[in-house]
Amino acid sequence: MPRVLVALDGSEASASILPEAIRLAGRDGELVLIHDVGGSNRDEGAEPSRQIGAVEASETYLQDRVDELR
């Protein structure tokens, strides 16, 4: 089973690769979607609640992409 790793940054440009990733994975393949929570702007000293909020936003973003693909 082909597995295709797809790095998304939240932009439309990065999401535009999804149709090609689906084609590469094929019918029996698997897409592995990742989204960088902080990237180069990560605030190592941020409050835990702010960090949790960023993770939750990332999870929501990824789930929205999954829902669109289904």
N, C-alpha and C positions, 0 to 999 in steps of 0.2 A: 504494500500500500504506500503510494507516494505521500510524503509529508512536505508541505510547503510552509515555510516560516514567513509571515507577513508583518513587518514592522510598520506601525501606524503612529503618526504624530498628531492626529486630530485634524489635519488639514484635508481639504477636498482632494488636493493633489495626491496625497498618500493613499487615500481611499480609492482613488481612480485605478489603482493597480489590482484591486480585488477581482475584477472579471478575468484578468490574465492569470492571476494566482489560481482561480477556480479551474481554468483551462489546463494549467500545468499539473494540478493535483489529479485531475481526471475524475471520473465517476466514483471510483472507489478510494479516492485520495482523502487527505485530511489537511485542513488549513489550521495553522497555529497562529493566532493573532496575538500580537504583543503591543503594548502601549506604554511608553515611558512616562511614569508618573511625574518626574521632576525634570528630567533632562539636564542640560547644563545650567539651568536656573534653579536647581535643587537648593533649598535652604536647609542645611544640615541642622541649624539651631532652631528651626521652626517648632512651634507648639505641637504637641502630639495631636491635638484636635484638628489642627490645620493639615497635618500630614495625613490623618485619617480621611479628612474631607477630600484631599487630592486622590487618594486611593479609591474612595467611593466614586468620585467623578470618573476616574479611569475605568473602573468596572462597569459603570453605566454606559460609557462610550463604547466599550467593547461589546457589551450585551446588545446595544442598539445595532452595531454592525452585524452581529450574529443574527439578530432578528431579521434584518434586511436581506441577509443571504439565504435565509430559510424561505 
